[in-house]
Amino acid sequence: MQVAVGGDMVISAADISVVIPAINEQDNIVGAVESALGAGAVEVWVADGGSTDNTIEYACQAGALVCCGHAGRAVQQNNGAHHATKTILCFLHADNRLDSAALQQAASYFSDDETNSWSCFYQNIEATGIGYSLLQWGNAWRARWSGRVYGDQAITITRELFEVIGGFPEVDLMEDVLLSKILRRQGLRPCVLAGPVKISARRWIKKGIIRQTLSNWWLLLQLRLGTKPNQLAKHYRRHDG
């Protein structure tokens, strides 16, 4: 499958809508929104899933547009994409931060060839140590080699392609893995851009790098063996959430 951005059209950072799914992220949302605006976005949507704290208020104060709907990261991201108006969509987790050059890198990539259709970013985990450096390198290698991208790598995709494939599969967990699978089956591999996208180390600090990585691998194995994502989500909430 080849999906064109549009002839000789030149894409800029201003042509990228940033979508941030959030539920009760008042401590993170301002930083996420400001990083997107600082990277050149002029349209940032916070897709709220029912926050009971000050997430919506803070998002608006930071300069974002807000759309509200049902909870669930996939559902929220699809809702944000539905409201967004730009040619390219960038999905940013609320505890992630875009580097100031990230969206311009994406714009250049999509402008280079009209068949360039999706990308992600190299990560900068906000913690020190060789383990985290290896994790960053390994995640980038995984995306390049297998075409499997996680949501905290800031999936960036043309609106046209996103709509053609039907958006994120609306499951409770691993919607990013399933989206990657759909795109891989179409023969589409992501470009890993330098970014970086800065991501919180809270999961790895809480559980440890090895334990968290093994947990991720276990989930992937169960998915491959046929376990439904919504069943995996129940396990994740009990043990990892």
ZAVEXRO-811886 format. One record per residue: x, y, z of N, C-alpha, C in turn; residue in one letter. Coordinates in Angstrom, 2 decimals, padded with zeros to 5 digits. Atoms other than C-alpha are relative to their C-alpha. Layout:
residues N
   neast  nnorth     nup  caeast canorth    caup   ceast  cnorth     cup res
       X       Y       Z       X       Y       Z       X       Y       Z   a
...
This chain:
residues 241
   neast  nnorth     nup  caeast canorth    caup   ceast  cnorth     cup res
  000.84 -001.19  000.00  000.00  000.00  000.00  000.88  001.24  000.00   m
 -000.68 -001.29  000.01  001.20  003.50 -000.84 -001.04  001.09  000.16   q
  000.91 -001.11 -000.25 -000.54  006.53  000.57  000.78  001.29 -000.09   v
 -000.74 -001.24  000.22  000.61  009.91 -000.66 -000.49  001.11  000.91   a
  000.36 -001.19 -000.76  000.69  013.01  001.47 -000.62  001.02 -000.92   v
  000.62 -000.92  000.95 -000.06  015.01 -001.61  000.97  000.68 -000.93   g
 -000.81 -000.60  001.05  002.11  015.61 -004.69  001.28  000.61  000.50   g
 -001.22 -000.70 -000.39  004.84  018.18 -004.22 -000.23  000.86  001.25   d
  000.34 -000.80 -001.17  003.25  019.55 -001.05  001.13 -000.04  001.02   m
 -001.03 -000.09 -001.02  005.76  020.75  001.51 -000.68  000.08  001.36   v
  000.60  000.08 -001.33  004.85  019.83  005.08  000.87  000.78  000.97   i
 -000.70 -000.69 -001.08  005.79  022.03  008.03 -000.53 -000.50  001.34   s
  000.45  000.40 -001.33  005.46  021.51  011.77 -001.43  000.46  000.26   a
  001.35 -000.53 -000.19  002.31  023.61  011.62 -001.06 -000.86 -000.66   a
  000.94  000.90  000.67  000.71  020.91  009.43 -000.20 -001.29  000.77   d
  000.11  001.21 -000.83  000.93  018.35  012.25 -000.88  000.29  001.21   i
  000.84 -000.07 -001.20 -001.88  017.97  014.78  000.56 -000.96  001.03   s
 -000.45  000.86 -001.09 -000.69  016.63  018.12 -001.20 -000.38  000.86   v
  001.12  000.53 -000.77 -003.19  014.43  019.96  000.54 -000.63  001.28   v
 -000.47  000.48 -001.31 -002.67  013.76  023.68 -001.17 -000.62  000.75   i
  001.06  000.63 -000.81 -004.94  011.19  025.38  000.32  000.20  001.48   p
 -000.27 -000.28 -001.41 -005.38  011.93  029.08 -001.20 -000.36  000.87   a
  000.98  000.17 -001.08 -007.25  010.89  032.19  000.73  000.34  001.30   i
 -000.58 -000.41 -001.28 -006.40  012.65  035.45  001.51  000.18 -000.09   n
 -001.43 -000.25  000.23 -003.05  013.91  034.20  000.34  001.47  000.29   e
 -000.22 -001.42 -000.28 -003.08  017.36  035.81  001.47  000.32  000.28   q
 -001.41 -000.24 -000.30  000.57  016.94  036.87  000.88 -000.06 -001.24   d
 -000.80  000.21  001.21  001.73  016.12  033.33 -000.47  000.78 -001.21   n
  000.59 -000.47  001.26 -000.61  017.71  030.84  000.59  001.32 -000.49   i
 -000.54 -001.29  000.43  000.84  021.23  030.82  001.34 -000.20 -000.71   v
 -001.29  000.25  000.62  004.32  019.95  030.05 -000.12 -000.63 -001.37   g
  000.20  000.64  001.30  003.04  017.74  027.23 -000.49  001.00 -001.03   a
  000.55 -000.99  000.92  001.01  020.54  025.65  001.06  001.02 -000.38   v
 -001.02 -001.02  000.28  003.80  023.08  025.97  001.12 -000.55 -000.87   e
 -001.05  000.58  000.84  006.32  020.68  024.41 -000.47 -000.08 -001.45   s
  000.54  000.07  001.37  004.03  020.21  021.39 -000.03  001.39 -000.65   a
  000.03 -001.37  000.52  003.50  023.94  020.97  001.42  000.51 -000.25   l
 -001.39 -000.42  000.15  007.23  024.53  021.47  000.69 -000.64 -001.18   g
 -000.56  000.68  001.17  007.94  022.06  018.68 -000.60  000.52 -001.31   a
  000.55 -000.61  001.21  005.87  024.14  016.27 -001.43 -000.35 -000.34   g
  001.40  000.33  000.27  002.40  022.63  016.48 -000.88  001.22  000.25   a
  000.97 -001.08 -000.23 -000.44  025.10  016.12 -001.37 -000.58  000.38   v
  001.23  000.66 -000.41 -003.15  022.54  016.87  000.35 -001.19  000.89   e
 -000.23  001.07 -000.97 -002.90  020.41  019.99 -001.34 -000.37  000.63   v
  001.24  000.49 -000.58 -005.85  018.31  021.05  000.29 -000.90  001.19   w
  000.00  000.91 -001.14 -006.16  016.81  024.51 -001.31 -000.77 -000.04   v
  001.18  000.86  000.06 -008.55  013.88  024.22 -000.24 -000.58  001.38   a
  000.22  000.38 -001.39 -009.93  013.51  027.71 -000.98 -001.16  000.09   d
  000.84  001.18 -000.17 -011.46  010.29  028.92 -000.79 -000.01  001.28   g
  000.81 -000.06 -001.22 -013.32  011.53  031.97  000.76  000.42  001.23   g
 -000.81 -000.45 -001.13 -010.84  013.33  034.17 -000.88  000.62  001.08   s
  000.70 -000.59 -001.15 -012.05  014.27  037.66  000.88  001.00  000.73   t
 -000.90 -001.00 -000.60 -009.07  016.50  038.46  000.00  001.24 -000.90   d
 -000.08 -001.25  000.75 -007.90  019.72  036.79  000.63 -000.15 -001.39   n
 -000.65  000.24  001.30 -006.59  018.11  033.57 -000.57  000.90 -001.09   t
  000.61 -000.77  001.08 -009.08  019.83  031.27  000.30  001.50  000.16   i
 -000.27 -001.42 -000.26 -008.66  023.26  032.89  001.44  000.35 -000.34   e
 -001.41 -000.27  000.24 -004.88  023.05  032.80  000.36 -000.11 -001.47   y
 -000.26  000.17  001.43 -004.86  021.81  029.20 -000.43  001.24 -000.77   a
  000.49 -001.20  000.67 -006.95  024.76  028.08  000.89  001.20  000.29   c
 -000.87 -001.11 -000.38 -004.80  027.22  029.99  001.35 -000.07 -000.71   q
 -001.29  000.18  000.68 -001.70  025.75  028.32 -000.08  000.25 -001.50   a
  000.15 -000.30  001.42 -003.15  026.39  024.87 -000.53 -001.13 -000.84   g
  000.53  001.14  000.75 -004.70  023.06  023.91 -001.50  000.15 -000.23   a
  001.43  000.23  000.20 -008.09  022.28  022.47 -000.34 -001.30  000.70   l
  000.37  001.19 -000.75 -010.02  019.65  024.41 -001.26 -000.61 -000.58   v
  001.20  000.75  000.36 -012.44  016.97  023.28 -000.20 -001.09  001.05   c
  000.31  000.96 -001.06 -014.17  014.67  025.74 -000.76 -001.18 -000.56   c
  000.67  001.20  000.46 -015.38  011.13  025.31  000.22 -001.14  000.96   g
 -000.16  001.19 -000.83 -015.23  007.60  026.61  001.47 -000.25  000.32   h
 -001.36  000.33 -000.42 -012.17  006.35  028.47  000.56 -001.15 -000.82   a
 -000.71  001.02  000.77 -009.59  004.14  026.79  000.93  000.70 -000.97   g
 -000.97 -000.74  000.79 -006.40  005.27  025.13 -000.29 -000.05 -001.49   r
  000.29  000.11  001.43 -007.34  003.93  021.69 -001.20  000.85 -000.38   a
  001.22 -000.77  000.27 -010.84  005.44  021.82  000.29  001.49  000.06   v
 -000.32 -001.42 -000.16 -009.48  008.76  023.05  000.86  000.52 -001.15   q
 -000.85 -000.44  001.11 -006.78  008.93  020.37 -000.81  000.10 -001.29   q
  000.85 -000.08  001.18 -009.34  008.17  017.67 -000.91  001.22  000.07   n
  000.85 -001.17 -000.17 -011.58  010.87  019.09  000.79  001.28 -000.30   n
 -000.84 -001.16  000.28 -008.73  013.38  019.04  000.31  000.14 -001.47   g
 -000.29 -000.02  001.44 -007.85  012.42  015.48 -001.21  000.46 -000.79   a
  001.23 -000.41  000.68 -011.48  012.90  014.46 -000.17  001.52  000.05   h
  000.14 -001.45 -000.14 -011.40  016.47  015.76  001.14  000.76 -000.67   h
 -001.16 -000.69  000.55 -007.94  017.29  014.42 -000.21  000.32 -001.49   a
  000.24 -000.47  001.37 -007.72  019.12  011.09  001.25 -000.04 -000.89   t
 -001.24 -000.10  000.76 -004.09  018.83  009.98  000.28 -001.25 -000.83   k
 -000.35  001.06  000.94 -002.47  016.64  007.33  000.66 -001.20  000.67   t
 -000.74  001.03 -000.73 -000.31  014.69  009.78 -000.49 -000.04  001.44   i
  000.41  000.19 -001.39 -001.24  013.26  013.19  001.16 -000.54  000.81   l
 -001.03  000.48 -000.92  001.21  012.86  016.07 -000.67 -000.30  001.33   c
  000.63  000.43 -001.24  000.05  010.89  019.12  001.03 -000.01  001.12   f
 -000.96 -000.22 -001.08  001.81  011.94  022.31 -000.62 -000.38  001.33   l
  000.49  000.33 -001.32  001.35  010.36  025.72  000.17  001.19  000.94   h
  000.03 -001.17 -000.87  000.62  012.81  028.53  001.27  000.16  000.83   a
 -001.23 -000.11 -000.77  003.83  012.00  030.40  001.24  000.02 -000.89   d
 -001.11 -000.12  000.95  005.97  012.40  027.27  000.17  001.45 -000.41   n
 -000.29 -001.36  000.44  007.62  015.53  025.90  000.71 -000.06 -001.34   r
 -000.65 -000.08  001.30  008.51  016.36  022.31  001.18  000.96  000.06   l
 -001.12 -000.91  000.17  011.92  017.84  021.59 -000.42  001.14 -000.92   d
  000.39 -001.18  000.79  011.71  021.31  020.06  000.18 -000.21 -001.50   s
 -000.25  000.24  001.44  013.02  019.93  016.73 -000.79 -001.18 -000.54   a
  000.61  001.27  000.40  010.88  016.79  016.63 -001.00  000.14 -001.14   a
  001.04 -000.12  001.03  007.93  017.98  014.57  000.57  000.48 -001.33   l
 -000.63 -000.41  001.25  010.17  019.68  012.03  000.70 -001.18 -000.66   q
 -000.57  001.22  000.55  012.02  016.39  011.62 -001.07 -000.82 -000.70   q
  001.10  000.75  000.61  008.69  014.69  010.96 -000.48  000.68 -001.28   a
  000.44 -000.74  001.19  007.66  017.43  008.54  000.95 -000.23 -001.16   a
 -000.99  000.24  001.06  010.90  016.99  006.58 -000.12 -001.41 -000.56   s
  000.13  001.39  000.43  010.44  013.23  006.47 -001.21 -000.17 -000.92   y
  001.20  000.15  000.81  006.89  013.46  005.13  000.07  000.81 -001.29   f
 -000.17 -000.81  001.21  007.92  016.14  002.63  000.95 -000.64 -001.00   s
 -001.04  000.57  000.86  010.85  014.11  001.26 -000.56 -000.90 -001.09   d
  000.54  000.98  000.94  008.73  011.46 -000.43 -001.48 -000.16  000.31   d
  001.44  000.04 -000.24  004.97  011.37 -000.88 -000.47 -001.36  000.49   e
  000.39  001.31 -000.50  004.96  007.65  000.00  000.45 -000.23  001.43   t
 -000.34  000.10 -001.42  006.50  008.25  003.44 -001.28  000.20  000.80   n
  001.35  000.00 -000.56  003.53  007.46  005.62 -000.08 -000.04  001.52   s
  000.08 -000.04 -001.47  004.41  006.95  009.28  001.39 -000.08  000.60   w
 -001.30 -000.07 -000.66  007.19  007.44  011.77 -000.19 -000.02  001.52   s
  000.00 -000.13 -001.45  008.12  007.53  015.43  001.32  000.67  000.37   c
 -001.19 -000.70 -000.43  010.92  009.03  017.52  000.88 -000.85  000.92   f
 -000.93  000.56 -000.97  014.01  007.90  019.34 -000.39  000.53  001.38   y
  000.40 -000.40 -001.34  013.37  007.99  023.07  001.17  000.54  000.82   q
 -000.95 -000.45 -001.02  015.15  009.84  025.84 -000.69 -000.23  001.34   n
  000.61  000.34 -001.28  014.16  008.14  029.08  000.62  000.87  001.09   i
 -000.48 -000.98 -000.98  014.42  010.62  031.93  000.52 -000.69  001.25   e
 -000.70  000.65 -001.10  016.75  008.57  034.09  001.41 -000.30 -000.49   a
 -001.39  000.24  000.37  020.49  007.93  034.14  000.37 -001.46  000.24   t
 -000.49  001.36 -000.17  022.34  004.65  033.80  000.07 -000.72 -001.33   g
 -000.21  000.73  001.23  023.57  002.25  031.17 -001.23 -000.82 -000.39   i
  001.20  000.78  000.28  020.39  000.19  031.50 -001.01  000.78 -000.81   g
  000.96 -000.83  000.73  018.25  003.07  030.30  000.51  000.33 -001.40   y
 -000.58 -000.25  001.33  020.64  003.83  027.44 -000.21 -001.20 -000.90   s
  000.23  001.21  000.79  020.41  000.22  026.29 -001.47 -000.17 -000.35   l
  001.43  000.09  000.25  016.64  000.34  026.61 -000.41  000.92 -001.15   l
  000.29 -000.94  001.09  016.44  003.42  024.38  000.46 -000.54 -001.33   q
 -000.54  000.56  001.23  018.68  001.82  021.79 -000.81 -001.21 -000.45   w
  000.75  001.20  000.34  016.76 -001.45  021.94 -001.39  000.30 -000.54   g
  001.34 -000.36  000.49  013.39  000.22  021.48  000.05  000.56 -001.42   n
 -000.16 -000.52  001.36  014.63  002.08  018.40  000.31 -001.13 -000.96   a
 -000.35  001.14  000.85  016.15 -001.11  017.00 -001.23 -000.86 -000.27   w
  001.22  000.80  000.17  012.88 -002.99  017.59 -000.94  000.63 -001.03   r
  000.89 -000.70  000.95  010.90 -000.34  015.70  000.51 -000.13 -001.42   a
 -000.57  000.10  001.35  013.30 -000.42  012.75 -000.06 -001.41 -000.54   r
 -000.14  001.38  000.45  013.72 -004.18  012.60 -001.34 -000.70 -000.16   w
  001.26  000.74  000.01  010.24 -005.44  013.40 -001.18  000.84 -000.46   s
  001.11 -000.86  000.34  008.12 -002.40  012.59 -001.01  000.15  001.11   g
  000.91 -000.10 -001.14  006.56 -002.63  016.05  000.35  001.23  000.83   r
 -000.22 -001.26 -000.68  006.21  000.79  017.62 -000.93  000.11  001.20   v
  000.82 -000.22 -001.18  004.99  001.59  021.11 -000.47  001.46  000.04   y
  000.58 -001.32 -000.05  002.85  004.59  021.91  000.90  001.06  000.59   g
 -000.88 -001.00 -000.60  005.53  006.25  024.01  001.18  000.36 -000.91   d
 -000.94 -000.46  001.01  007.59  006.64  020.83 -000.64  001.06 -000.91   q
  000.72 -001.08  000.70  005.05  009.25  019.62 -000.26 -000.36 -001.47   a
  000.38  000.42  001.35  003.50  007.53  016.59 -000.50  001.21 -000.79   i
  000.35 -001.11  000.87  003.21  010.03  013.74 -000.35 -000.57 -001.37   t
  000.53  000.69  001.18  001.16  009.16  010.67 -000.83  000.98 -000.84   i
  000.84 -000.86  000.83 -000.54  010.77  007.71 -001.47 -000.24  000.33   t
  001.44  000.13 -000.25 -004.21  011.46  008.24 -000.64 -000.99 -000.98   r
  000.59  000.86  001.02 -005.02  009.70  004.98  000.19 -001.46  000.34   e
 -000.27  001.39 -000.34 -003.34  006.47  006.00 -000.75 -000.41  001.26   l
  000.68  000.30 -001.26 -004.77  006.64  009.52 -001.48 -000.30 -000.26   f
  001.42  000.23  000.31 -008.28  006.88  008.08 -000.21 -001.25 -000.84   e
  000.11  001.19  000.86 -007.67  004.18  005.47 -000.01 -001.28  000.84   v
 -000.09  001.22 -000.81 -006.74  001.63  008.15 -001.01 -000.02  001.14   i
  001.05 -000.01 -001.01 -009.57  002.69  010.45  000.44  000.47  001.37   g
 -000.47 -000.52 -001.28 -007.50  004.34  013.17  000.52 -001.09  000.91   g
 -000.46  000.98 -000.98 -006.39  002.59  016.33 -001.09 -001.04  000.25   f
  000.98  001.00 -000.44 -008.11 -000.73  017.06 -000.47  000.36  001.41   p
  000.52 -000.49 -001.27 -010.40  000.15  019.96 -000.06 -001.12  001.02   e
 -000.18  001.01 -001.04 -009.11 -002.29  022.53  000.53  000.70  001.25   v
 -000.39 -000.61 -001.28 -008.19 -001.71  026.18  001.51  000.06  000.22   d
 -001.45  000.06 -000.19 -004.47 -002.43  025.79  000.65 -000.42 -001.31   l
 -000.83  000.39  001.12 -001.79 -002.74  023.12 -000.55  000.44 -001.35   m
  000.49 -000.55  001.26 -003.56 -000.65  020.52  001.14  000.44 -000.90   e
 -001.17 -000.41  000.78 -000.12  000.60  019.45  000.62 -001.18 -000.73   d
 -000.55  001.22  000.61  001.14 -002.93  018.80 -000.89 -000.47 -001.15   v
  000.93  000.45  001.03 -001.99 -003.80  016.82  000.00  000.95 -001.20   l
 -000.13 -000.95  001.11 -001.74 -000.60  014.76  001.25 -000.30 -000.81   l
 -001.24  000.34  000.69  001.87 -001.48  013.95 -000.16 -001.26 -000.84   s
  000.21  001.26  000.72  000.78 -004.96  012.93 -000.78  000.23 -001.29   k
  000.80 -000.32  001.18 -001.84 -003.58  010.54  000.87  000.65 -001.07   i
 -000.85 -000.71  000.94  000.70 -001.26  008.94  001.08 -000.91 -000.58   l
 -001.03  000.93  000.46  003.36 -003.97  008.74 -000.57 -000.94 -001.06   r
  000.63  000.89  000.98  000.92 -006.24  006.89 -000.24  000.69 -001.34   r
  000.12 -000.77  001.23  000.52 -003.45  004.35  001.36  000.30 -000.62   q
 -001.34 -000.22  000.51  004.28 -003.46  003.83  000.56  001.35  000.38   g
 -000.41 -001.35 -000.40  004.71 -000.13  005.64  000.81 -000.06  001.29   l
 -000.88 -000.03 -001.17  007.63  000.30  008.03  000.21  001.44  000.45   r
 -000.18 -001.37 -000.49  008.18  003.32  010.26  001.43  000.48 -000.15   p
 -001.31 -000.63 -000.09  011.08  005.72  010.11  000.18  000.45  001.45   c
 -000.28 -000.44 -001.36  012.65  006.25  013.54  000.79  001.31 -000.09   v
 -000.62 -001.32  000.07  013.41  009.97  013.70  000.79  000.29  001.28   l
 -000.93 -000.25 -001.11  016.09  011.41  015.95 -000.68  000.57  001.23   a
  000.71 -000.59 -001.14  013.65  013.38  018.10  000.93  000.80  000.89   g
  000.70  001.14 -000.60  013.96  012.61  020.84 -001.34  000.40  000.59   p
  001.15 -000.22 -000.86  010.71  012.20  022.66  000.44 -000.39  001.41   v
 -000.39  000.25 -001.39  011.39  012.48  026.38 -001.14 -000.72  000.70   k
  001.05  000.78 -000.64  009.54  009.89  028.38  000.33 -000.23  001.47   i
 -000.15  000.23 -001.43  008.97  009.37  032.07  000.52 -001.41  000.26   s
 -000.55  001.31 -000.37  010.89  006.53  033.69 -000.81 -000.64  001.12   a
  000.71  000.44 -001.20  008.18  005.98  036.31 -000.33 -001.49  000.00   r
  000.31  001.44  000.04  007.21  002.48  035.10  001.23 -000.83  000.33   r
 -001.22  000.78 -000.21  010.80  001.24  035.05  000.55  000.21  001.41   w
 -000.45 -000.25 -001.37  011.66  002.89  038.35 -000.85 -000.79  000.98   i
  000.91  000.70 -000.90  008.60  001.35  039.97  000.27 -001.50  000.03   k
 -000.12  001.45  000.08  009.21 -002.20  038.74  001.42 -000.49 -000.24   k
 -001.33  000.42  000.41  012.83 -002.22  037.61  000.03 -000.28 -001.49   g
 -000.09  000.13  001.46  014.09 -002.35  034.03 -000.27 -001.43 -000.45   i
  000.14  001.39  000.44  014.33 -006.14  033.78 -001.41 -000.50  000.20   i
  001.35  000.48 -000.28  011.00 -006.86  035.43 -001.02  000.64 -000.92   r
  000.94 -000.67  000.89  009.16 -004.25  033.36  000.13 -000.51 -001.44   q
 -000.22  000.52  001.35  010.75 -005.51  030.14 -000.57 -001.40 -000.15   t
  000.56  001.35  000.05  009.85 -009.10  030.94 -001.53  000.02  000.01   l
  001.46 -000.16 -000.01  006.29 -007.98  031.69 -000.51  000.37 -001.39   s
  000.38 -000.39  001.37  006.11 -006.31  028.27  000.08 -001.19 -000.94   n
 -000.17  001.16  000.87  007.43 -009.43  026.57 -001.10 -001.05  000.25   w
  001.05  000.96 -000.33  004.91 -011.62  028.42 -001.32  000.42 -000.66   w
  001.22 -000.49  000.63  002.06 -009.42  027.19  000.02 -000.24 -001.52   l
 -000.12  000.22  001.44  003.34 -009.61  023.61 -000.17 -001.48 -000.35   l
  000.13  001.44  000.24  003.63 -013.40  023.84 -001.44 -000.43  000.12   l
  001.41  000.37 -000.18  000.10 -013.73  025.17 -000.85  000.49 -001.16   q
  000.74 -000.53  001.15 -001.19 -011.51  022.38  000.22 -000.89 -001.22   l
 -000.32  000.85  001.15  000.59 -013.66  019.81 -000.66 -001.36  000.12   r
  000.63  001.30 -000.23 -000.87 -016.80  021.39 -001.52  000.06 -000.10   l
  001.43 -000.12  000.24 -004.34 -015.40  020.89 -000.82  000.57  001.14   g
  000.75 -000.61 -001.11 -005.26 -013.83  024.22 -000.54  001.36 -000.44   t
  000.62 -001.25  000.40 -007.66 -010.95  023.68  000.62  001.18  000.76   k
 -000.58 -001.17 -000.66 -006.24 -007.48  024.41 -000.76  000.46  001.23   p
  000.77 -000.44 -001.15 -009.11 -006.70  026.78  000.22 -000.91  001.22   n
 -000.36  000.89 -001.09 -008.24 -009.79  028.84  001.38  000.36  000.55   q
 -001.34 -000.42 -000.42 -004.61 -008.68  028.92 -000.07  001.29  000.81   l
  000.14 -001.26 -000.74 -005.74 -005.26  030.11 -000.38 -000.25  001.45   a
  000.39  000.33 -001.38 -007.36 -006.84  033.18  001.22 -000.48  000.79   k
 -001.23  000.46 -000.66 -004.09 -008.60  033.99  000.92  001.18  000.26   h
 -000.89 -001.15 -000.13 -002.15 -005.38  033.41 -000.43  000.89  001.16   y
  000.49 -000.86 -001.08 -004.37 -003.39  035.78  000.24 -000.63  001.36   r
 -000.22  000.68 -001.28 -003.99 -006.04  038.49  001.46  000.03  000.41   r
 -001.41  000.21 -000.33 -000.22 -006.38  038.25  000.91  001.16 -000.36   h
 -000.89 -001.05  000.49  001.18 -003.34  036.43 -000.58  001.40  000.14   d
  000.65 -001.29  000.02 -001.35 -000.55  036.62  000.22  000.82  001.25   g
